[in-house]
């Protein structure tokens, strides 16, 4: 699963959740936006916050709410739980389970 911040309609950055059925990975992909634009869009969307140019903290509940209704596999909830368990085991899940720390990568074509 990927959270993208890319230039959207009217050249304004927007956040979207893509590749929702691939729960083997989770990261933030930035298109041709500044860190400031990415931080603003992430917070405005409720999907998370940018820590710096390399790390972001995604809101687990908001991410699930954005992705699960569009999931194309029947075992998506189980895959989600496995992804969260993996994040916990790797030390990327906050103590309260509210946020998942992810890496920031360039968006495809950026």
C-alpha positions as CSV (number, residue, x, y, z in Angstrom):
1,X,0.0,0.0,0.0
2,X,1.2,3.5,-0.9
3,X,0.1,6.9,0.3
4,X,1.0,9.3,-2.4
5,X,1.2,13.1,-2.3
6,X,1.2,14.3,-5.9
7,X,0.1,17.3,-7.9
8,X,-3.6,16.9,-8.5
9,X,-6.4,18.9,-10.0
10,X,-5.6,22.5,-10.7
11,X,-1.9,21.8,-9.9
12,X,-2.8,21.6,-6.2
13,X,-1.1,18.7,-4.2
14,X,-3.4,16.0,-3.0
15,X,-3.0,12.8,-0.9
16,X,-4.4,9.5,-2.1
17,X,-4.0,5.8,-1.1
18,X,-3.1,3.5,-3.9
19,X,-2.1,-0.1,-4.4
20,X,-4.4,-0.9,-1.4
21,X,-4.3,-4.7,-2.0
22,X,-0.5,-4.9,-1.7
23,X,-0.1,-5.0,2.1
24,X,3.4,-6.4,1.8
25,X,4.8,-2.8,1.9
26,X,3.7,0.6,3.2
27,X,5.4,3.9,2.4
28,X,4.8,7.5,1.5
29,X,5.5,8.5,-2.1
30,X,6.1,12.1,-2.9
31,X,5.6,13.5,-6.3
32,X,6.9,16.9,-7.4
33,X,5.9,18.7,-4.2
34,X,7.9,20.4,-1.5
35,X,8.2,18.9,1.9
36,X,6.0,21.8,3.2
37,X,3.3,21.0,0.6
38,X,3.5,17.3,1.5
39,X,3.2,18.1,5.2
40,X,0.2,20.3,4.8
41,X,-1.6,17.9,2.5
42,X,-1.0,14.9,4.8
43,X,-2.2,16.7,7.8
44,X,-5.2,18.2,6.0
45,X,-6.2,14.8,4.7
46,X,-5.9,13.3,8.2
47,X,-3.6,10.5,6.8
48,X,-0.6,11.5,8.9
49,X,2.3,13.9,9.3
50,X,5.7,14.3,7.7
51,X,8.5,14.0,10.2
52,X,11.2,15.0,7.7
53,X,12.2,14.3,4.1
54,X,12.9,10.6,4.9
55,X,10.2,9.7,7.5
56,X,6.5,10.0,7.9
57,X,3.9,8.9,10.5
58,X,0.7,7.6,9.0
59,X,-2.5,7.5,11.0
60,X,-3.5,3.8,11.1
61,X,-7.2,4.3,11.5
62,X,-7.5,6.9,8.8
63,X,-5.4,4.8,6.4
64,X,-7.6,1.8,7.0
65,X,-10.7,3.8,6.6
66,X,-9.5,5.2,3.3
67,X,-8.4,1.8,1.9
68,X,-10.6,-1.0,3.2
69,X,-13.8,0.0,1.4
70,X,-11.9,-0.3,-1.9
71,X,-10.1,-3.5,-1.1
72,X,-10.4,-6.1,-3.8
73,X,-9.5,-9.2,-1.7
74,X,-11.7,-11.0,0.8
75,X,-8.9,-11.5,3.3
76,X,-7.9,-7.8,3.3
77,X,-8.7,-7.4,7.0
78,X,-6.4,-10.3,7.9
79,X,-3.6,-8.9,5.7
80,X,-4.1,-5.5,7.3
81,X,-3.7,-7.1,10.8
82,X,-0.6,-8.9,9.6
83,X,0.9,-5.7,8.3
84,X,0.2,-3.9,11.6
85,X,1.7,-6.8,13.5
86,X,4.8,-6.6,11.3
87,X,5.1,-2.9,12.0
88,X,4.8,-3.5,15.7
89,X,7.5,-6.2,15.6
90,X,9.8,-3.8,13.6
91,X,9.3,-1.0,16.1
92,X,7.4,1.2,13.5
93,X,4.0,1.2,15.3
94,X,3.5,3.8,18.0
95,X,2.9,2.5,21.6
96,X,-0.8,3.4,21.4
97,X,-1.1,1.7,17.9
98,X,-2.3,5.0,16.4
99,X,0.5,5.7,13.9
100,X,2.8,3.7,11.7
101,X,6.3,5.1,10.9
102,X,7.1,4.7,7.2
103,X,9.9,5.8,4.8
104,X,9.4,8.5,2.2
105,X,10.2,7.7,-1.4
106,X,9.8,9.5,-4.7
107,X,6.5,8.7,-6.5
108,X,6.7,6.9,-9.8
109,X,7.3,9.4,-12.5
110,X,8.4,12.1,-10.1
